[in-house]
Amino acid sequence: MGDHRELIVDLDISAARLESASVELEELLEATGWIDRSITVTDWLYPDHVALAFGQTVRSRFSRPERDSLVILAARGVYGVGDGTTDPACPSCGSALSTDIADTILAAWWDGDERVAPCADCGLQAHIGEWNLLDSVAIGELAVAVATDTPEIADALAEHLAATTGRRWVRTHLHL
């Protein structure tokens, strides 16, 4: 089956705000009970980062193994590249973006230009960050890597982050 991480990527934070946004994110997660600093955990995939244990908000809503954790990643990255990564899927009809178009749009996104992607099947046109990226990749400066076998935790956290920060957060899945 392999190891995996659920990734939640902030699409709106710029490099200039990265350091303060990372600190604010950790403070928000602690204040809202998503993390508990009194519990020590590790994440072998991110040995140079502090792994944070889930707090009361998660423990009261989800059953979870004790090894579950999250790591805040404060670095520009292509989040979600791994075994089984596919092209972005249209949020309207589910059709995958063609590889040629996806390559061009993702390269531009890496360079800082989040372009509008056209769906060849239904005609929808939306910024690439609005597409279904769960099995694809997202590019951003700030991300949360969630080590869990309960992806609903990551879904709930993504919703919480969008609601409390007012920014766009998108989920991807990293399968190793």
C-alpha positions as CSV (number, residue, x, y, z in Angstrom):
1,M,0.0,0.0,0.0
2,G,2.8,2.5,0.8
3,D,3.0,5.6,2.8
4,H,1.2,8.8,2.0
5,R,0.4,12.3,3.2
6,E,-2.6,14.5,2.8
7,L,-1.4,18.0,1.8
8,I,-3.2,21.2,2.2
9,V,-1.7,24.1,0.2
10,D,-2.3,27.8,0.7
11,L,-2.7,29.3,-2.8
12,D,-2.7,32.9,-1.7
13,I,0.4,33.5,0.5
14,S,3.3,35.2,-1.2
15,A,7.0,34.6,-0.5
16,A,7.1,38.1,1.2
17,R,4.5,37.0,3.8
18,L,5.7,33.4,4.2
19,E,7.6,33.7,7.5
20,S,4.8,35.6,9.4
21,A,2.1,33.4,7.8
22,S,3.8,30.2,9.0
23,V,4.0,31.5,12.5
24,E,0.4,32.7,12.4
25,L,-0.7,29.3,11.0
26,E,0.9,27.5,13.9
27,E,-0.6,29.9,16.4
28,L,-4.1,29.5,14.8
29,L,-3.9,25.7,14.9
30,E,-3.0,25.7,18.5
31,A,-5.6,28.3,19.5
32,T,-8.4,26.4,17.8
33,G,-7.3,23.0,19.2
34,W,-6.0,21.4,16.0
35,I,-2.6,20.8,17.5
36,D,-1.3,19.9,21.0
37,R,2.3,21.0,21.6
38,S,2.5,18.9,24.8
39,I,2.5,15.6,22.8
40,T,5.8,14.7,21.0
41,V,5.6,13.1,17.6
42,T,7.8,12.7,14.6
43,D,7.3,12.4,10.8
44,W,10.1,10.4,9.0
45,L,9.3,12.2,5.7
46,Y,10.1,15.6,7.2
47,P,12.9,15.0,9.6
48,D,14.0,18.6,9.6
49,H,10.6,19.9,10.6
50,V,8.7,19.9,13.8
51,A,5.9,17.4,13.7
52,L,2.8,18.5,15.6
53,A,0.4,16.1,17.3
54,F,-3.3,16.6,16.8
55,G,-5.2,18.4,19.5
56,Q,-8.6,18.2,21.1
57,T,-10.5,19.4,18.0
58,V,-9.3,16.3,16.1
59,R,-9.5,13.9,19.0
60,S,-13.1,14.8,19.8
61,R,-14.3,14.5,16.1
62,F,-12.2,11.6,14.7
63,S,-10.8,8.3,15.9
64,R,-7.2,8.4,15.1
65,P,-4.0,6.4,15.6
66,E,-1.5,8.0,18.0
67,R,1.1,8.3,15.2
68,D,-1.0,10.9,13.3
69,S,0.6,14.3,13.0
70,L,0.9,17.4,10.9
71,V,3.9,19.4,9.7
72,I,3.9,23.0,8.5
73,L,5.9,23.4,5.3
74,A,7.0,26.9,4.7
75,A,8.8,26.8,1.4
76,R,7.7,27.2,-2.2
77,G,7.0,23.8,-3.6
78,V,5.2,21.5,-5.9
79,Y,3.1,19.6,-3.4
80,G,1.6,16.2,-4.3
81,V,4.1,14.7,-6.7
82,G,4.3,11.0,-6.0
83,D,3.2,7.6,-7.2
84,G,-0.1,7.8,-9.1
85,T,0.0,11.6,-9.6
86,T,-2.4,12.6,-12.5
87,D,-3.2,15.8,-14.3
88,P,-5.7,18.2,-12.8
89,A,-9.4,17.3,-13.1
90,C,-12.2,19.7,-14.1
91,P,-14.2,20.7,-11.1
92,S,-17.4,20.6,-13.2
93,C,-17.2,17.4,-15.2
94,G,-14.2,15.6,-13.8
95,S,-12.3,15.3,-17.1
96,A,-8.5,15.5,-16.8
97,L,-6.7,18.4,-18.3
98,S,-4.6,17.2,-21.3
99,T,-1.0,16.5,-20.3
100,D,0.3,19.1,-22.9
101,I,-1.9,21.8,-21.5
102,A,-1.3,20.8,-17.9
103,D,2.5,20.9,-18.4
104,T,2.3,24.4,-19.8
105,I,-0.1,25.7,-17.1
106,L,1.8,24.1,-14.2
107,A,5.1,25.5,-15.5
108,A,3.6,28.9,-15.6
109,W,2.2,28.4,-12.1
110,W,5.6,27.5,-10.8
111,D,6.9,30.8,-12.3
112,G,4.2,32.7,-10.4
113,D,1.4,32.9,-13.0
114,E,-1.7,30.9,-11.9
115,R,-3.4,30.7,-15.3
116,V,-6.9,29.9,-16.4
117,A,-7.3,26.3,-17.6
118,P,-9.9,25.3,-20.2
119,C,-11.8,22.1,-20.0
120,A,-12.0,20.5,-23.5
121,D,-15.1,18.5,-22.5
122,C,-17.5,20.9,-20.8
123,G,-15.9,24.3,-21.7
124,L,-15.4,25.4,-18.1
125,Q,-12.6,27.9,-17.7
126,A,-11.1,28.4,-14.2
127,H,-7.8,29.2,-12.6
128,I,-5.8,26.0,-12.1
129,G,-6.0,26.3,-8.3
130,E,-9.8,25.9,-8.6
131,W,-9.5,22.6,-10.4
132,N,-9.6,19.3,-8.6
133,L,-6.0,18.7,-7.6
134,L,-6.5,15.9,-5.1
135,D,-4.6,13.4,-7.3
136,S,-2.5,16.1,-9.0
137,V,-0.2,18.8,-7.7
138,A,-0.6,22.3,-6.2
139,I,2.1,25.0,-6.1
140,G,2.4,27.3,-3.2
141,E,4.6,28.8,-0.5
142,L,2.9,27.3,2.5
143,A,1.5,23.9,3.1
144,V,0.4,21.5,5.8
145,A,1.4,17.8,5.5
146,V,-1.0,15.6,7.4
147,A,0.1,12.1,8.2
148,T,-3.1,10.1,8.8
149,D,-5.1,7.2,7.5
150,T,-8.2,9.3,7.9
151,P,-8.3,11.8,5.0
152,E,-11.5,13.3,6.4
153,I,-9.2,15.0,9.0
154,A,-7.4,16.8,6.1
155,D,-10.8,17.7,4.5
156,A,-12.0,19.3,7.8
157,L,-8.7,21.1,8.3
158,A,-8.8,22.5,4.8
159,E,-12.3,23.8,5.4
160,H,-11.3,25.3,8.7
161,L,-8.3,27.0,7.2
162,A,-10.3,28.5,4.4
163,A,-13.0,29.7,6.8
164,T,-10.6,31.2,9.4
165,T,-8.0,32.7,7.1
166,G,-10.2,33.8,4.2
167,R,-7.6,32.4,1.8
168,R,-7.8,29.6,-0.8
169,W,-6.5,26.3,0.4
170,V,-6.5,23.2,-1.8
171,R,-6.0,19.5,-1.0
172,T,-3.6,17.1,-2.7
173,H,-2.7,13.6,-1.9
174,L,1.0,12.4,-1.9
175,H,1.3,8.6,-2.3
176,L,4.8,7.3,-1.9
